[in-house]
């Protein structure tokens, strides 16, 4: 049957169909119509062609739509702005940037009038193709050419700016919205609030929330979830509680599981785990299905238990998971295991994995094994780590870069750098690309001259593979040279770090160099680094302070060390800094100065520990201050309740020998031996 191509018939019909009327048209008929138009030479009937393009776009059948467009180009006939708009939306759906750019160029070359509708489609296409800067350019063009922005434009731009975290343009957009006179609604308000939240400007988001309420526009669940998540990121309990109180006034919103989950997240991140569990209990007891806890609820709470170091609540939640017969998927399983690992409870993590494998049919993936292995590394538990490694091999689980890096980290932290190297070479054989974290973890295990050559090879490989340098990776390289006994290579890389790597040293960089100066008695170099730290004007952290104390103690005069210590703000010093200075006193036999510092610690109510007394007793012993040694030795257990160790007894023996009290020293040695034998006998019984 011959198909009639008269536009007076087809244009109204296609228009009705394109407006989603009840009339349906089969793709085959549309194709036949297109063939008939081409056969009869009716290409000049542009209205039918435009309508057909819209039809195919609405059917998401973009191939024939672009085919018709090519026909129109050859006829030198311009499609309507509506057609270009539909095609641009199609390019966005397909994430086809090339086609989208071609359409944009055609619009420009044909001098098509830019309308709000067309600009919105361009913004949509570029945003879907991750070309957010192009979207900003179109926004600027719309303003320059006085093209009206509607609510849809503003919502799109707010979303784009939130992805870019571009607060400057965000503020410009918000100002333009309120100056435009556009009628505000909950969608536009929420888009702007979300934009400020994603840009890290919670205060400005809360100000908008206040304006929204004053405008009598009721916030929806999305408004609250983005604000509560922002409170979680910032740890702002006060604002989070304020939002919770507002929610209580609208019981309707407190039935949304996403809102309730956001409340739980906020309280967990603000270290109010009990409040988070109160929300959870409310959800459990709710008679509305929409309020019941879901897998996400349990995931958020399990993470909260791990982060807040609360094993009891974590175990209670784990039990509820089983009792409530919650379906556990791989994500929830990973979170459960991570909770135990965050609490450094590897045994319970392994028990949980065994249960999940046996009763929940969970097959552990790379993420689960990586979490477990990282925990073994933190605990320096290489035996369990090795067993897990064997299990990965036995299960034929595909190795990826993240899992390989976790294994390298575990072996390095556990003092088995040879195994870390073996994993690294296997990784390269499998064409897995090492990243910055891989190299950082590998280099951290290289300690001693026997690993210097391997360290050099890894350094060369980082350069050859064009790995992006950052300060963490650079510090790992120079620390490796220092730990492997090549301070010259450590220092030469440090002096050229800006030239070679375009990096600026941080406190840890200076600490590495200062520790090297201390080990190799490079006093002048150490002093120049100290002057550079002062010149930089940055706040010194505890690690840098202790490195400076140790450097002066090991290769300078004690007076230098004392001058530096006296320059510090005493009230802000942690225990470690006091202990390191007392160790400096011990190295130089400055018992009197050590005693003064210890008195100052007592005055400042700084609690000493076992290390404090080893340094204090050693300093006094080397100064011949036997009375002070005996006094502090007695105070250890009686006043400070610190258990004596062999190191403390050794200090007493040294002090007695220095004073010529050989019989007393001998008697004390026999007493120590007797006590150890008695202790061993009790243990055996």
N, C-alpha and C positions, 0 to 999 in steps of 0.2 A: 504493500500500500504506500502510495506517495505521500510524503509529509508536507503539509502546507507551511511555508516559511514566512507568511505575512506577519509583520510586526504588530498589526492591530489585533491579532489573535494571541500571539505568544508573549508580548511584553506584559499585558495585564495579568496573564496567567502566571508567568514567571515571577512577577512582582508579588502576587498573592502568595505564591509558594515561598518566596524568599522572606516574606513576613511571617513565616511559620503558621500559615493557615492550615486548615484541616485537609486542604488539597495536597495530594502526594504525587510526585513525578519520579518515575523510575530512571536511574542513571542511563539505562540503555536507550530510553526514548530521547533523553537529552543528547546523548552521543549521536543518535540518528538525525536529530534536528541539526546538529552542528555539521554533520556530513552533507545533509540536504542543502544547507546554506552554502557550503563550499562548492558542491556540485552545480548548483544553479547560478553560482557567481553572485550571490546576494550579500557579499561581505560588506557592502555599503550600508546594510541594515544594522547600524552600530547599536541601536537600542536592544536588539535581540542578543547581540554579542555581549554587551555589558551585563544584561540580565543573566545570561548563561554563566559568565564568570562568577557573579555573585552566588548563583545556584551551586556551582561546583565548590566554591569556597565554604559555603554553609554546610556542604556535605563533607568538608575536609578532604576533598578530592582535588588536590592542588595541581596535579600534573596537567589535566586538560584545561584548568583555569589559566595556567601560564602559557599553554599552547594557544589558546584563543588570544591572549595578550600579544603573542608574537605575530599573529595574523593581523591584528589591529595596527601594530607597529609598521608592518610591511605596507599596509594601506595608508600609512601616515595619518591614521585616525587616533585621536587621543581618548583614552578611557576617562570616565568621570572620576571626580575625587573620591566618590563612594567606592568605586571599583578599586582604585589604588589603596584606599584604606583597608578594604577586605583582604587584598593581597598582602599588604604589609602585616596585618594581623596573622595571616597564614605563615609568613616568614618567621614571625615570632613564635608561633606554635611549633614550627619545625626547627627552630633555632638555626635558621639558614641565613647567616649574616651576609654572605655574598649576594644572594638574590635580593635581600632587603636593601643593600647598598645600591644595587642596580636600579631598583625601583625609585629610591631617593634621588638618584642622578637623573632619571627620566622625568621626575616631578620638576626638578630644577630646570632641565633643558627645555621642557615644554611650557615653562613659565606658568605652571598651574597655580592658581591662587591658594595660598596656605590658609586653611581653616582650622578651627579648634578640633574638629573631627579628624582631619588629616594629621595634625600635629600629635594628637593623642595616639594615633596608630603608629606614627614614627617612634614616639617615646616607648610605646609598648614593645615594638619590634627590637629596638636597641637594648632595652632593659632585659628582654628574654635572651638576647645574644651576649649578655654581660658586657655591653658597651655603655656603661653608665655615664661616662664623660660626654658621649654624644647626646645623651638625654639632657644633660645640663646645658649643652650648646643650643638645643632646640628650645629649651625654656628661655634662654637668653634671647633667641631669635623671636619668640612669641612676644616677649616684653618690648623688644626693639621695634617690632612691626605692629604693636598694639593689637595683637591677636588675643581674644578673650580666653582666659583660663577658666575651665569649669571645675566642679568638684572632683570629677574623675581625674583631671590633669593634676590637681593638687595632691590627691591620694597617691597617684603613681609616683610623683616627684618625691613625696615624703618617704615612700618605701625605698626609692633609689638612694636618697640621701642617707637614710638609716643604714643601708648596706655599706655605703662609703664612709660612714661615721664622720661626715663633713658638717661639723657644727656651724661653721660660718655660713654656708649656703642654707643650712637648716633654719637658722635665725632669720635669714632674708626671706625664706619661703613663708615662715609663720607670720612675719610682718606683712607680707604681700597678701596673704589669705585674709587677714583681718581688715586690711585697707581696701580690699576688692569689693566688699559689700556682699559677697556670696553668702547665701543662707547656710549657716553651719548646721551640721547634723552629727549624729553619734559616730558615723564612719569616718568623717573628716577629722573630727576632734581626736578620735582614737589613733588615726594615722599620724597626726602631729605629735601626740603624746608618745607613741611608740618610737617616733623618730628621735625625740629628745632622750628617751630612755636608752636607745641603742647608741646614741652619741655620748653616753655617760653623763648626761645633764639631768639628773633626777629632780633637782630643785625646780628647773624650768618646766619639766613635765608635770610636777605637782601644781605649779602655778596655773598651767593650762587646765588641769583637772578641776581646780577651784573655779576657774572661769566657766568651765563646762557646766558645773553644778549651779552656778549663779545664773546661767543662761537657761536654766530649767530643762537642760538636755540630760536625760538619764544615761549614765555609763552602762555599757554592756559587759559581758564576761571577758571580752578581749581587752577592754580598757583596763580592767582590774588585773588580768594576768600579766600584761606587759609592765604595769607599774610594780606589781609584787615581785616580778623577776628582777627588775632594776633594783629594788630594795635588797634582794638576795645578793646581787653582785656587789653592791656597796656595803652590805652588812648594816643597813640602816633600820634598826629595830623600831625606832620611834615612828617613822613614816609607815612602816609595815603595820604596826599596831593601829595607827590612824585609819589605814585602809580597811583593816579587819573590822573596826568599829563601824565604819560606813557600810560594810557588807552586811553587818548584823541588822541594819535598818531595812535592808532589802532581802528578806528571807528567800525570795525567788532566786537570786543569784547564788545563794549559799547551797543551792541544790545542784550546781554545775560541778562535776568532778574536776574539770580543769582549773576552776577557781580555787577549789579546796586543795588541790595538789600544789598550786602556786603558794597558798598560805603555808602549807607544810614545808615547802622549799625555803620560803622566807625565814620561818622560825628555825629551821635546821642550820641555815647559813649564818644566822645571828646567834648561834650557840644556845638556843632555847629549845632543846630537844624534847623536853617534857611538854611544852606548849604544842609542838608539832604532833606529839602522840595524842594530845587531847583532841586535836582536829581529826586524827585518824580514828579515835574511838567514836567521835560524833558521826563519822562516815559509816563506821561499822554498824552503829545502832540506828541509822537512818532507815525509814520505811520507804524511801524513794530510790528506785533503781539507779537513777541518774547521779545519785550522791555516793553510791557504793565505791569502796576502794577498787582500783584496777591495778594492772601490772605496773603502770607508771608510779602509782602511789607507793607501792612497796619498794620500787627502785629508788625513789627519792629518799624514803626513810632509811633504807639500808645504807645509802651513801652518807646520810646524816649521822648514822651510828658510827660509821668508820671515821668520818671527819671529826666527830666530837669525842672519839675514843671511849665509846660506851658499849662495852662487850655485853653487859647484862641485857640492855634493851635490844641489842642486835640479835642475841640468841632468842629473846622473847618473840621478836618479829619473825625470825626464821621458823619458830614453832607455829606461829599463826599462819604462815604461808602453807604449811603442811595441813594444819587443822582445818583451814578454810578451803582447802582443795583448790588453791589458786593455780591455774595453768601456768607452768613455768616455761617461758621461751628462752632462747639463747641469751638474749639481752639481760633478762632478769637473773638468769643463772650466773652470768658474768658479774653482775652487780653484787650478788650474794657472796661469791668467792672474793671479790675485791674488798668487801666489807671486812671479812676475816683477815685478809692480807694487810689492809690499812691498820688493823689492830695488832699486826705482827703475830697473828695466831695461825701459823702455817698448818698445825695439826688439824684444827677445826675446819680450815679451808679445804684440806685434803679429804676429810670425812664428808664435807658437803658435796665435793665433787663426786665421791664414790656413790652417795645417795642419788644425786642427780643423774648419774650415768645408769644406775641400776633401776630406779623407779620412775624417772621422768623422761627416760630415753634421750637425754641430752648427750650429744657427741661433742666433747670439748674441742673448741676451735683455737686458732692462733691467739686470740685475745685472752682467753682463759689461761692458756699455758704461759703466755707472756706475763700476766698478772702474778701467777704463782711463782714463776722464776724470779721476777723482780723482788718478790717478798723474800725468797731464799737469799738473794744477793744482799738485801738490807740486813738480814740476820746472819750473814756470812755462813750460811748453812749449805756448804757445797755438796754434802752427801745427798740431801733431799733434792737439791738442784740437779745433781747428776742422775738421780733416779727419774726425775721428770724428763730430763734430756733423753734418756733411754726410752722412756714411754712415747715420746714424740716420734723417735725413729721407728719403734715397733708398730705404731699406729699408721705409719706412712702418711702422716700429716704433711701437707705441702709447707715447706719453709718459706717465710717471707722476711722482708728486711726488719720489720718490727720485732718478730720473734727471735731472729738471729742476733739483733742488737741486745735484746734482753738476756740471752745466753752469754754473750760477750761481757755484759755488765756484771752478771752474777759471778762468772769465773774470775773476772778482774777484782771484784770486791772481796771474793773469798780467797784471794792470794794464789790463784792458779792461772797466771798469765799465759802459760803454754797451751792450756785448753782454750782460752779466749782466742789465741792466735789460730788454733786449729779450726774453730768455728768460723773465724773470719775468712780463712782460706777456702773453706767449704762454701761459704757464702759467695765468694768470687767465682768459684767453679760453676755454681748454679746460676751465674749471671744476675745475681741480686745486687742492686746498687747500694753500697754503703752511703750513709748520710752523715751529717755533722755529729749526731748523737752516737753513731757507730764508732767513729774515730775517737771521740772524747772518752767513751767507755773503754775502748781498747787501750789507749795510751795511759789511762789512769792506773792500769795494772803493772806498767813497766817500771820496776824499781830495781836498781843495781846495774853495775857496768855490763853484765852479761846480756842485758836487753837494749843496750845503746844502739847497736847496729840495726836491730829490728825497728827501733824507734825512728832511726834515720830513714829507713825504707818507707815506713808509714808516712812520715813527713813529706817525702818526695811524692808518694802516691796521692796525697791530698792535693798537692800542687798540680800533678799531671791530670787528675780527674776534674780539675777546675771546681772543686768544692768551694762553695761560698764561705768566706772567712767571717767569723764573728768573734767576739771577745772570749767566749767560753772555749771555742776550739783553739784559739791562739794560746790562751792560758794553759790548756792541756798540753800543747806542744812544748812550750818553754818549761813547764813543770816536769815533763818527761825528761828533758835534757838535764835539769837540775837533779832529779831523783836518780838518774843514771850516771851521775858523776861528771857531766860535761858542762860545767858552769860557763865556760867560754862560749859554747854554742847557745846556751840559754840566754846569756847576756847580749850576744851579737844579734840574735833575733829580736830581743827586746828593744835594742837601740834603733832598729830599722822597722819597727812595727807600723809606724805611720807611713813610711815610704813604701814598704812591701805589701802591707795588708790594709792600709787606710783605716787603722784602728787607734783608739785612744785608750791608754791603760786605765784600769779600775783598781780598787783597793786590793783585790785578789792578785792582780798582776804584780803590784808593788810588793805584796807579801811574799810571793814566790822569789822575786829577786833578792829581797832582804834576807830570806831564809838561806839562800845560796851564799850571800855575802857572809852570813854568820858561819856557815860550814867551812868556807874557804878563806876566812879571815880577811875579807876584802873591805877593810874599814872605810877607806876613802870613798869607795863606790857606794857603800851603805849610807854614809853620811850625805852624799850627793842626792841619793834617792829620797832621803828624809827631807832635804831642802826642797826637792821637787814636789813632794807631797804637800808641804806647807804652802808652797807657791800656788799650787792648784786650788787650795782653799776648800777642798771637799772634806766633809765630815769623815773622820777615821772610824772604821768599825773595829770590833773586838779583835778580829784576826790580824788586822794591820798593826794595832797597838801591841799585841803580843809579839809580832814579828820584829817590831822595832826594839822592844825590850830585849828579846833574845839576841838580836844582831849586836846591840851595844854590849850585852853581857858576854858574848862569845869573842868579839874581836875588838872591842874598844876598852876604855878605862871604865871602872865602876862609876866614876863621877859622871861620865856621859850618860850612863844608864839612869843614875839617880836624878840628874837634871831633867831628863826626858820624863821620868815618872812624876816628878814634882810639877811638871808643866800640865799634867792631865787634870781634868775635872774629877776629883776623887769620888764624889757622890754618884757619878754615873758609871763607875767601873764595875764590871761583873767579876765574879770570883776568879775566873781564869786569869785575868790580868794581874790580880793580887798574887796569885800562885806563881805566875811567871816571874814577877819581880822578886819574890822570896827565893825562887830558884837562882836568880842572878846573884842574890846575896850569898847563897850557898856556894856558887861557883867561885866567888871572890873571897869567901871566908869572912863576910861582913855580918857577924852575929849581932853586933850592937844595932846596926841599921835594920836588920831583920826583926829584932825585938821591938824596935820603934814602930815599924810597919804593922806588926801583929797587934800592938796596943791600939793603933789607929783603926784596925779592922774591928777590934772589940768595941771601940768607941762608936763606930759607925754601924754596929750590930750586923756585921757581915759574917755569916756563918762559915767557919773553916771546915775543911774536909780532910781526909787522910793525906792527900797530896800536900796540902798546906803544911801539915806537921812534919812530913819528910823533909821538905825544904827548910823549915824553921829549925828543926833539930840538927840538920846537917850544918847550917850556917853557924849556929851556936857552938856545935862540937868543934868545927874547924877554927873557931876563935878562942877555944879553950874555956868557954863559958859553961863549965860543967854544972854549976848550980842551976842555971837557966834550963839546960837540957833536961835535968831531972825534974824540974818544976813543970815544964811543958809536957814531959812524958806522963806525969801524974795527972795533969789537967785533961789530957786527951780523953780518958775514959770517965773520970769522975765529973768533970764540968761539961764536956762537949759530947759525951756518950759515943765517941768514935773508937771503934775496935782497933786494937794494935795489930800490926802485921809484921812480918819478918823485916821489912824495910825500916820500920821504926825501931826495932830492937837492934838492928845493925848500926843505926845512928848512935845509940847509947853505948854500944861496944866501942865504936870509933872514938867517942868522947872520952871514955874511961882510959883507953890506950894512950890517947894524946896527953892525958894528964898523968900518965905513969901508973895508973891504978890497974895493974895487970891482973892481980888476983880477983878483983871485983869483976873485971871483964871476963875472965875465965869462968867465974862462978855464974855469971849471967848467961854465957854460952851454954853451959851444962843445963841451966834451968830451961832455956829455949828448947834444947834437944829433948829433955825430959817431958816437957809439955807436948811436943810434937809426937813423941812415942805414945804418950797416954791418949792423945787424940786419935792416932791411927788404930790403937787397940780397940777403942770404943767404936770406931767405924767398922772394924772387922767383926766385932760382936754383934 
